[in-house]
Amino acid sequence: MNNEKMAQDSQNIPKVTLHEHIEGTITPKMAEKLAERHNVKLPDGFIMPEGSYDKNEFPYGRYGYDESDFWAFIDTYDKVAGLVKTPQDYYDITKDYLSINAKNGGAYCELIISPEHMAVEDGKLSAPKYKAMMEALSKASADVKKEYGMETRFIATAVRNMGTESVVNVAKFVAENHHPLVTGFGIAGNERAGDFDDFKEAHEVAGKAGLKKSYHAGEICGVESIKKAMAHGAVRIGHGINAVNDEVLMKELAEKGVLLEVAPTSNRILVNELEGDINKHPLRKLYDAGIRLTINPDDGGIFGTDNGKEHKIAGETFGFSKAELIDVALCGIEAGFCDDKTKKSLKEKVLSFSAKEDVKEFKSLSTKASNPYLKSRLALRAKEVEAYQKIASYQKGKKNKPIQINKFNQGR
Ligand SMILES: [Zn+2]
């Protein structure tokens, strides 16, 4: 398949996003709107003036920070996050982001929310404020579902560099203030702050509350952080790209079906080892090692990317074929923190994009795969697509039958 065809397929295919921080979704256009609403003057050069960047590449504007300067990025993130204050602000940024995601083929999205950012009143987590914010987020998600058919869930996430007590408090707060769309618990922030063992109580509280766990690990720190996250019950790892340095761990991830939420552009910008070069990203190696993964924007608004762009990178730079991207989407749904009924209908949505020739493609990919986990998963995908195609053609046949009979009669 040529690269152009791959890029086209990567745009059309239904997509699953499992790693996107809500405040990081804010595009420069949205930041300007919020700054105006709150009478905040953004510093000169904070947003690049029109004409100084490629508008096709950055349709929602471009921030002015230097990509090679980590602290400039953090400063931008903090300033942008500081602009979201009210439930209306949260409604607007969520609606804006989910609409962009859905227009790029998004079928399912999980957004990372931070109670410490959105629900603090007088220095404390406030249940009424959290409730009001969650109402705004739920409305945005319902409005987008109505308009585009996309499903959304939320992962309440603690920030580890705020301290152990704070991580535990967030877990307790989320467990006590149950919301049907908050289905996961996360730990993010500076990976070097604290150890997963320190947050023992948080892991337990989240587990007892039935929240599934996705922890950031193996982005900045090494493989040990990924192992500890898994030991404390994380069924998904935010980033986890350093797993590529440990064959044994890669095998364990593949065997246990622990999914990595990979974010190529974010990693290119923030992970020093990649030296700003997307070609050094281990996306392909991780996939070929049989590890389940999704391809995510992380902080799409701030990094100037979105789910469409990230999938395009997967197609163009890492040669992901249509069948492989269908597999990625299905892996994302299977690892999603939503109920089985939702998963079933999401899988059907993805499979409805498949064609008869994809069965052949999956079979051929499975034959070529040297990793046993990938091999058997792709063989299974061939069967899933085949079964779906059979049902689809049967249903189509049923629908067409009376028309065919009429035609036949008319001919006589
Ligand atoms: Zn993240």
Boltz pocket constraint, residues with backbone or C-beta under 6 A from the ligand:
constraints:
  - pocket:
      binder: B
      contacts: [[A, 19], [A, 21], [A, 188], [A, 216], [A, 238], [A, 298]]
      max_distance: 6.0
